[in-house]
Each structure stands twice: as C-alpha cells, then as structure tokens.
C-alpha cells in the first residue's frame, strides 16, 4: 500500500478521531494546530533565520 493510500483510509474519520483524542482537555483542534505552528515558526527562526524569508512544505496537515 502506498503512503498516500495508507493515510487516505483515515481521511473520513480524522476530525472525529481528533475530537475524541483531545476531548479531555476542553480545547478545540485549532488550539493545538496554532500551538504547533507557533513552535515550528520559533524553531525556524532560531535555526534558519527570519521565517518570512523561508520556503516551506507542510507535511502531515490533517486530511488536506
């Protein structure tokens, strides 16, 4: 099975699976997404310089 097909089998249930996984904390999925973005931008800034000057590829971004 190709990697795309492996991930595709979770596409239909991704949102519901995420909601169940984080339900205990009372936060929405967007909260965690925003925190991950903030951490990645900070890491890029510290390691590579101004993030606005970088070209990036988003990998592992939900069902997108």
C-alpha positions as CSV (number, residue, x, y, z in Angstrom):
1,X,0.0,0.0,0.0
2,X,1.4,3.4,-0.9
3,X,1.8,6.1,1.8
4,X,-1.0,8.1,0.3
5,X,-3.4,5.2,0.4
6,X,-2.3,4.5,4.0
7,X,-3.2,8.0,5.1
8,X,-6.3,8.2,2.9
9,X,-8.0,5.5,4.9
10,X,-8.2,7.9,7.9
11,X,-9.5,10.9,6.0
12,X,-13.2,10.3,6.6
13,X,-12.8,9.8,10.4
14,X,-9.9,12.2,11.0
15,X,-11.9,15.1,12.5
16,X,-13.9,12.8,14.8
17,X,-10.8,10.9,15.8
18,X,-9.0,14.1,16.7
19,X,-12.0,15.4,18.7
20,X,-12.1,12.2,20.8
21,X,-8.4,12.3,21.4
22,X,-8.4,15.8,22.8
23,X,-11.9,15.9,24.3
24,X,-10.5,15.5,27.9
25,X,-8.7,18.9,27.8
26,X,-11.6,21.1,26.7
27,X,-9.7,22.7,23.8
28,X,-10.6,22.7,20.1
29,X,-8.3,21.1,17.5
30,X,-7.4,24.6,16.2
31,X,-5.8,25.4,19.6
32,X,-3.3,22.6,19.1
33,X,-2.8,23.4,15.5
34,X,-2.0,27.0,16.4
35,X,0.5,25.9,19.2
36,X,2.3,23.6,16.7
37,X,2.6,26.5,14.2
38,X,4.0,28.8,16.9
39,X,6.6,26.1,17.9
40,X,7.6,25.5,14.3
41,X,7.9,29.2,13.5
42,X,10.0,29.7,16.6
43,X,12.2,26.7,15.7
44,X,12.7,28.0,12.1
45,X,13.6,31.5,13.5
46,X,16.2,30.1,15.9
47,X,17.7,27.6,13.4
48,X,17.2,29.3,10.0
49,X,16.5,33.0,10.4
50,X,13.5,35.1,9.6
51,X,10.7,32.7,8.7
52,X,9.2,35.2,6.3
53,X,12.2,34.6,4.0
54,X,11.9,30.8,4.0
55,X,10.1,28.4,1.6
56,X,8.4,25.5,3.4
57,X,6.4,22.5,2.6
58,X,3.6,21.5,5.0
59,X,3.6,17.7,5.6
60,X,1.1,15.9,7.8
61,X,-1.6,18.6,7.8
62,X,-4.7,16.6,8.6
63,X,-6.9,15.5,5.7
64,X,-5.7,18.3,3.5
